[in-house]
Structures are given as C-alpha cells and as structure tokens.
Amino acid sequence: MKVLVLGNQARAVRNFWTVLMRQMRAAGHEVVVCVPADGEASDLDALAENGVVRTYYLARKGLNPFQDIKTFLQLLRILREEDCEVLFTSTIKPVIYGCLAARLRHVPHIYATITGLGYTFEADSAAKRLLHALTAFLYRHSLCFAQGIFFQNPDDAALFQSQGILDESARVLFARGTGVDTARFAYAPPLLPEAENPVFLLIGRLLEAKGLREYFAAARAVKARFPKARFQILGPEEHGPGCVPVDEVLGWQKAGVIEYLGQTQDVRPYLRACHVLVLPSWREGTPTAVMEAMSTGRAAIVSDAPGCREVVVDGENGRLVSVRDVEALKQAMEEFCEHPEQVQVMGNNGRKRAQTLFDAEVVAAHILQEMGLV
C-alpha cells in the first residue's frame, strides 16, 4: 500500500516516526512523508531516506481561518496527486485537516494519533473555553472519518468520549507514545552526585503547561537548603498563548536559580550530564523526554497527570507529584539531594522499563499491526 505520513514539524516526524516509517517500508509499503515547508534541510533530507517528501503550508499556532483553509486546500491537492491508500496523521491541525481532506479524496484507510491535548483543553479562561469548543467541534467532524484513533493514554481517550468528540462506533486504539530508540538513547551509568549536589534537568518547550513556573518556584526553595544543587531547562522558545517568555526564564537565570541551556538538536549529552529528569507537566500524551531519560538510565520526577503516570512508577523509576504542587515537587527533589544513591537505583529501573515497555521498535510494530499493515 501507499501510506502518507502527515505531521506538523519535519524534525518531530524525523525524531518520533522514523522507526515506524522504516518498518512500513520493510513490510513492503510505499511511504510519502508530508511535513510543513519551513523544516530545516537536514531534517527534510533525513526524512527522504524513508520515502518521498512532500511539503505544505501550516501555521502551527495560528488562529487565522484563511491560513487553515490554505493548509486544507494544499492537503487536498497532495492527497489527489499521491493517490494514497492510507493516511497516518498526528498532532491537532494535521489530524483535523488531514482527516477531512482524506475523506473528500476517498482515502480508504484513515488513522489519527492524539499525541496530547494541548493548550485548547486547559479551559481555565473564557478565551480557552471558546477555543476548546471550536477544537472539539473540528475534532468531532474529522475523527468520525477515521478507521482508527490512537491515544497515548486512557485519560485522553476517556475525555474525548465523555465530551462526545468520538462517535460510539469509533475504534479507539492505544500506543505507548512514539516509543524511544533504546539503542540511540543508550544506557549511560549516572555518576553519583557529590553530597547534596545533583543536577536536575527539565526538557520541554517554554510553555506554562510544562510546569516551568512550578519548577522555578520549587528550585528556588530547594537551593535555599541545598545551594549546590543545579536546575536546568533545555528547550526552544515559544510564542503565543500559553508560552513562558524567554525573558522570564532568563530572569530566573539571573537570579541564580535556573540555568537556561537554550535548544538543541541532540538532547543526549544533556541527559548524560544530569542526574534526574524533571517534568511537572499539567498533562501529556506520553512524554518523549521522560522515555529518553529513562532509556539513558536517569531517574525522573513527573506530575501525577495523564500520560506522565503511564511512564513513571512512583518509588521504582522516579517520583510522582501532584499537578501544580510546588511543595510536593520541592520535597521530591530534596529527596534526591538527601539520598543520592537513589539516582542510580531508579535510573537502572528506568532503563529496564524503557527496554521492556517503550522500545520504539515494539511500539511501531504494535501500531502497524493495529493498522493491518503487517
């Protein structure tokens, strides 16, 4: 079959779906990769190793209906020209407009992946509630055409069902995120920190929903007791609703609490240099950064939120803390300061868990099986 893999960023598709596309080709299928035209040349070249690359226009954060109409029309044209039999799409706008366009082009097999709910499902203000209503409406009228909808945790699926976004007849499927390449994210035994001197690392875009402000507040409190502890943030700037301005993060750095590392194309050196991965996110699909840290052999502190609780088992490979609970986050980080031997114990457990449950090869094989492509 000819499969069109549709995503919202060339780098994200390269990082998250390469193993899946490689398995598609190994099973004898032809792959077309469709990503926005603003991707970097290195990412587009890497994607070309897995199939034909097509580009389209996408305003990821935009709310301009004319921009979205342009996206929809370009997807219609690409689907007509490629004449694919299967659409596999992920993230909000590609799912919505990809499924609608595929239906109009009579693509027989349509699969969508809900990788997380994002800003529009927070609904803690009038503007967000309005945006949520619009997003839910669009999801409802696009997902009804999908032959299968992959969720990365049961909480997201239950929310879609409770809000009537899914038809009663919808085929709800589950996958453990995008998985992690356990060979690429090889085990690197953590060097035990000196007494009261661990390095904590948060990897994520500069978004308030990643728990950045809670992380800063907890870090400031921990440093008052353990001044040698280090707290880092690695991730790209964001603009628009829900972002944490980079100037605010730089202010935390100026105050001597946070080290802002900017963004990178390869997180592995930073994972190897830290002791504990921290992600106090409000909600996730299945957090890739945590899976990568586990594969590397790092303990993790995450919020007891959808997606996060599927990856970390409290007391085994990390700690779960209540969402938006600065005091609980502070206590979890202080525990690693007081008991640095837990860095290695929980890190080893995380590596085993990554290999057993979250290996990308296993996850990709499961997705292809559910799609009937093997």
C-alpha positions in Angstrom: 0.0 0.0 0.0 0.9 3.6 -0.4 1.0 5.4 3.0 1.0 9.1 3.6 2.5 10.1 7.0 1.4 13.6 7.9 2.9 15.7 10.7 3.2 19.3 11.9 7.1 19.6 12.0 9.8 17.9 9.9 12.0 17.5 13.0 9.2 16.0 15.1 8.3 13.5 12.4 12.0 12.6 12.0 12.5 12.1 15.7 9.3 10.4 16.5 8.2 8.4 13.5 11.4 7.3 11.7 11.2 3.8 13.2 7.5 3.4 12.2 8.3 4.5 8.6 11.2 2.2 8.4 9.0 -0.7 9.4 6.4 0.3 6.9 9.0 0.1 4.1 10.3 -3.2 5.4 6.7 -4.6 5.2 6.6 -3.6 1.5 4.7 -0.4 1.7 5.5 2.8 -0.2 5.8 5.9 2.1 5.1 9.5 1.4 6.1 11.9 4.2 4.2 15.2 4.3 5.5 18.0 6.6 5.4 21.8 6.6 7.7 23.6 4.2 9.6 25.5 6.9 11.5 22.5 8.1 15.3 22.5 8.2 17.1 21.0 5.2 18.9 18.4 7.3 15.5 17.1 8.7 14.0 17.0 5.2 17.0 15.1 3.8 16.8 12.6 6.7 13.1 12.1 6.0 13.8 11.5 2.3 15.6 8.3 3.4 12.3 6.9 4.4 10.1 8.0 1.5 9.1 10.7 -0.9 8.9 14.1 0.9 6.0 16.5 0.2 5.7 19.9 1.9 2.7 22.0 2.7 1.9 25.3 4.5 1.0 25.1 8.2 0.6 27.8 10.8 1.0 25.6 13.9 -0.1 28.2 16.4 -2.2 30.4 14.2 -5.9 31.0 14.6 -6.4 32.7 11.2 -9.1 30.7 9.3 -7.7 31.8 6.0 -4.3 30.2 6.8 -6.1 27.0 7.8 -8.1 27.0 4.6 -4.8 27.3 2.7 -3.5 24.3 4.7 -6.6 22.3 3.9 -6.5 23.0 0.2 -2.8 22.1 -0.1 -3.5 18.8 1.7 -6.4 18.1 -0.7 -4.0 18.6 -3.7 -1.3 16.4 -2.2 -3.7 13.6 -1.5 -5.1 13.8 -5.0 -1.6 13.8 -6.6 -0.2 11.0 -4.4 -3.4 8.8 -4.5 -2.5 7.2 -1.2 -4.5 4.3 0.3 -3.6 5.0 3.9 -3.3 8.3 5.9 -1.4 8.2 9.2 -1.5 11.6 10.9 -0.7 13.1 14.3 -1.0 16.4 16.2 -4.0 18.7 16.2 -4.1 20.5 12.8 -2.8 17.7 10.7 -5.3 15.3 12.3 -8.2 17.7 11.8 -7.5 18.9 8.2 -5.8 15.7 7.1 -8.7 13.5 8.1 -11.2 15.9 6.4 -9.1 16.1 3.2 -8.6 12.4 3.1 -12.3 11.8 3.4 -13.0 14.1 0.5 -10.3 12.3 -1.5 -11.9 8.9 -0.6 -8.8 7.6 1.1 -9.9 4.2 2.3 -7.8 3.9 5.5 -7.5 6.9 7.8 -5.7 6.7 11.1 -5.1 9.5 13.6 -2.9 9.8 16.6 -3.8 12.1 19.5 -0.3 12.9 20.9 -1.6 15.2 23.6 -4.5 17.7 24.2 -2.5 20.9 24.3 -3.4 24.4 25.2 -7.0 24.3 24.0 -8.1 21.7 26.5 -6.9 23.6 29.6 -10.2 25.6 29.7 -9.2 27.8 32.6 -10.3 31.1 31.0 -13.1 32.3 28.8 -10.8 32.5 25.8 -9.5 29.0 26.3 -13.1 27.7 26.7 -14.1 29.2 23.4 -11.0 27.8 21.7 -11.7 24.4 23.2 -15.3 24.4 21.9 -14.0 25.1 18.4 -11.3 22.5 18.6 -13.7 19.9 19.9 -16.2 20.7 17.1 -13.4 20.3 14.5 -12.1 17.1 16.1 -15.7 15.6 16.2 -16.3 16.3 12.5 -12.9 14.9 11.4 -12.3 11.9 13.6 -15.6 10.4 12.6 -13.9 9.5 9.3 -11.0 7.7 10.9 -10.8 3.9 10.8 -8.8 4.0 14.0 -7.8 6.6 16.5 -4.6 6.0 18.6 -4.4 7.5 22.0 -1.3 7.5 24.1 -3.0 7.2 27.5 -6.5 6.2 28.7 -7.3 9.5 30.3 -7.3 11.3 26.9 -9.5 8.7 25.3 -11.9 8.9 28.2 -12.1 12.7 27.9 -12.8 12.6 24.2 -15.6 10.0 24.8 -17.1 11.9 27.7 -17.2 15.2 25.7 -18.9 13.5 22.7 -15.9 14.1 20.4 -15.9 10.4 19.4 -18.7 8.5 17.9 -19.9 5.5 19.9 -18.7 3.4 17.0 -15.2 4.9 16.9 -12.4 2.4 17.0 -10.2 3.5 19.9 -6.6 2.2 19.9 -3.7 2.7 22.2 0.0 3.0 21.7 2.8 3.8 24.2 3.6 7.2 22.7 6.1 7.1 19.8 8.4 4.9 21.8 12.1 5.5 22.3 15.1 4.3 20.3 16.8 2.5 23.2 19.9 1.9 21.1 20.3 5.6 20.2 19.5 6.6 23.8 22.0 4.1 25.2 22.4 3.4 28.8 25.0 5.8 30.4 25.5 5.0 34.1 24.9 8.2 36.0 27.8 9.4 38.1 26.6 9.6 41.6 26.4 13.3 42.6 28.5 14.7 45.3 26.7 15.2 48.5 23.7 17.5 48.1 24.8 18.4 44.6 22.6 16.7 42.0 21.8 18.2 38.6 18.1 18.4 37.7 17.0 18.9 34.1 13.7 19.9 32.6 13.4 19.3 28.8 10.5 20.9 27.1 9.2 23.9 25.1 8.9 27.1 27.1 5.2 26.6 27.8 3.4 27.2 31.1 1.7 23.8 30.8 5.1 22.1 31.1 5.2 23.3 34.7 8.1 25.7 34.2 6.9 28.2 36.8 6.3 25.4 39.4 9.8 24.1 38.6 11.4 27.5 39.2 9.5 28.0 42.5 10.5 24.6 43.8 14.1 25.0 42.6 14.4 28.3 44.5 13.1 26.7 47.7 15.5 23.7 47.3 18.5 25.9 46.7 17.8 27.7 49.9 18.6 24.4 51.7 20.9 22.8 49.1 22.8 25.7 47.5 25.0 23.3 45.4 22.0 21.7 43.6 21.7 22.7 40.0 18.5 23.2 38.0 18.5 23.3 34.2 15.9 24.0 31.4 16.5 22.7 27.9 14.0 23.6 25.2 13.1 26.1 22.5 11.3 29.4 22.9 7.6 29.5 22.2 5.4 32.4 21.2 1.6 33.0 21.5 -0.9 31.7 24.0 0.4 29.6 26.9 4.1 30.4 26.4 6.5 31.4 29.1 8.5 34.3 27.7 12.2 33.6 27.4 12.9 36.9 29.2 11.1 35.5 32.2 13.3 32.4 32.1 16.4 34.5 31.7 15.3 36.4 34.8 15.3 33.1 36.7 18.8 32.5 35.5 19.9 36.0 36.5 18.5 35.3 40.0 21.0 32.3 40.2 18.3 29.6 40.3 17.9 28.3 36.8 20.5 27.5 34.0 18.7 28.0 30.7 20.5 25.9 28.1 18.6 27.0 25.0 17.6 24.4 22.4 19.5 21.6 20.8 19.2 19.0 18.0 20.5 16.3 20.3 19.5 16.0 23.9 21.7 13.0 24.7 24.7 14.9 26.0 22.5 16.9 28.4 20.8 13.7 29.6 24.1 12.1 30.3 25.3 15.2 32.2 22.2 15.3 34.5 21.1 13.1 37.4 17.3 13.5 37.4 14.9 14.4 34.7 12.0 16.7 35.9 8.7 17.2 34.1 6.0 18.7 36.2 3.7 19.0 33.2 -0.1 19.6 33.6 -0.9 16.9 31.0 0.9 14.9 28.3 0.2 12.3 25.7 3.2 10.1 26.6 6.2 12.3 27.3 9.1 11.5 25.0 11.6 13.4 27.1 10.9 11.1 30.0 11.2 8.0 28.0 14.5 9.1 26.5 15.8 9.9 30.0 14.7 6.5 31.3 16.4 4.8 28.4 19.6 6.7 29.2 19.3 5.5 32.8 18.0 8.6 34.6 15.5 8.8 37.4 12.5 11.0 36.8 10.2 13.3 38.7 7.0 13.9 36.9 3.5 15.1 37.8 0.8 12.6 38.6 -1.0 13.6 35.4 -2.4 11.8 32.3 0.5 10.5 30.2 3.1 11.0 32.9 1.8 8.4 35.2 1.9 5.8 32.4 5.7 6.2 32.3 6.9 6.6 35.8 6.1 4.2 38.7 6.4 6.1 42.0 9.3 4.7 44.0 10.5 2.5 41.2 12.0 4.6 38.5 11.1 8.0 39.9 8.6 10.1 41.8 5.1 11.2 41.0 4.0 14.6 42.4 0.6 16.3 42.4 0.0 18.6 39.5 0.9 22.3 40.1 2.1 21.4 43.6 5.3 23.3 44.3 5.7 21.9 47.8 5.4 18.3 46.6 7.9 19.0 43.8 10.3 20.5 46.2 10.1 17.5 48.5 10.8 15.1 45.7 13.9 17.0 44.5 15.1 17.3 48.1 14.8 13.5 48.4 17.4 13.1 45.7 19.6 15.6 47.4 19.4 13.7 50.7 19.7 10.2 49.2 21.9 10.5 46.1 22.1 6.7 45.8 18.6 6.7 44.5 19.8 8.3 41.3 21.4 5.1 40.3 18.8 2.7 41.7 15.9 4.4 40.0 17.9 5.1 36.8 18.6 1.4 36.4 15.0 0.6 36.9 14.0 3.2 34.3 16.4 1.7 31.7 14.8 -1.7 32.2 11.3 -0.3 31.9 12.2 1.6 28.7 13.6 -1.6 27.1 10.6 -3.7 28.1 7.7 -1.4 27.5 8.7 1.7 25.5 11.2 0.5 22.9 10.3 2.2 19.6 10.6 -1.0 17.5 8.0 -2.7 19.7 5.7 0.4 19.7 6.0 0.7 15.9 5.2 -3.0 15.3 2.1 -2.7 17.5 0.9 0.4 15.5 1.4 -1.4 12.2 -0.4 -4.5 13.4 -3.4 -2.4 14.6 -3.5 -0.7 11.2 -3.4 -4.1 9.4 -0.1 -3.2 7.6 1.8 -6.3 8.6 
